[in-house]
Amino acid sequence: MSQARWQALWLLNSQRRSWLARLLWPVSLVYGALIALRRGLYQWGLKQSRRVNVPVIVIGNVVVGGAGKTPTVISVVNHLHAQGWRPGVVSRGHGRVSQHVVHVQADTALDDSGDEPALIHLRTQAPVCVAAKRVAAAEALLAANPDVDILVCDDGLQHLALHRDLEIVVFDDRGAGNGWLLPAGMLREPWPRVSRASASDMVLRQRREDKTDAPLACSPGTQVFGAVRRLADHVVGPRGESMALERLSSQRLTAVAGTARPGVFFDMLRARGISPAVEVGLADHASQADYAALMEENPPVLLCTEKDAVKLFPLLLASPAGQRSEVWAAPLELTPDPGFFTALDERLQALKRRT
């Protein structure tokens, strides 16, 4: 069974208390004890979070499996730009081969940057720095970009070494799944958080246009907002060209998604009237070799996610074989409740007054 299929099977079982989840539950108890100990070391002062000289917003998931963190990072960074901030983004860069500090540029090799940091830089044009340790990434980014006045940390809710001034926790329509910790469930940490010292500041619940949210409990005082994510009305090509998404509805196309939940992308296409003849689900953070193998099959029309495009488009432009295929990427649009950005701005103004 392929990695993508194992991933899909595990995600399915983590949403209900199946026999597999119950079998893994004792391991979850051990995992939970380790998480509690690690957080306790910081709360008891035995370990210290590192502060930097600008506010830090951490955006992440307490669940695994593609809850919509990257679209949220892009949306928040673009909002900060519009409000006059000069944001930078730090990330670990999951899936990359290199472990050293890398300042992401348009021509940075994906093995050095990772696919999500590359996409964030492309969509926001903000400085992006990746490193194995987020503190190192933050310090390197600020040293290289002294005009940056706020940092957005892509993921990192459970990585407490970098001090944060604001946390935004992202959920999708699955909520907290079966409510159990890894590996029996999809939770990276207990939810809802029980102590005020560990309570998150804001929760953004994302859903597709055609889905409703699962119930989700939150700690008292947590601000909870909704958001709708949908595919844009257009698709983009490797040279920046674009056309209406609906023009693909009559074509025989292959859809590919190298994400935590490829089926979500395929469902969103069908909701927009696009029925792929072939659906290819790759593992999250799939290697460029996987995309190269796909291009060897010379699909006439290929439609992918933006995350896939950062790996697929360079291959297409460099390969004579790939140029025989027509390849498009479908951008994802995230529309939070209006109150989300209002609350975010109020929080940031309060931070400004304290500094």
Secondary structure, 3 states (H helix, E strand, C coil): CCHHHHHHHHHHHCCCCCHHHHHHHHHHHHHHHHHHHHHHHHHCCCCCCECCCCCEEEEECCECCCCCHHHHHHHHHHHHHHCCCCEEEEECCCCCCCCCCEEECCCCCHHHHCHHHHHHHHHHCCCEEECCCHHHHHHHHHHHCCCCCEEEEECCCCCCCECCCEEEEEECCCCCCCCCECCCCCECCCCCCCCHHHCCCEEEEEEECCCCCCCCCCCCCCEEEEEEEEECCEEECCCCCEEEHHHHCCCCCEEEECCCCHHHHHHHHHHCCCCCCEEEECCCCCCHHHHHHHHHCCCCEEEEEHHHHHHHHHHHHHCCCHHHCEEEEECEEEEECHHHHHHHHHHHHHHHHHC
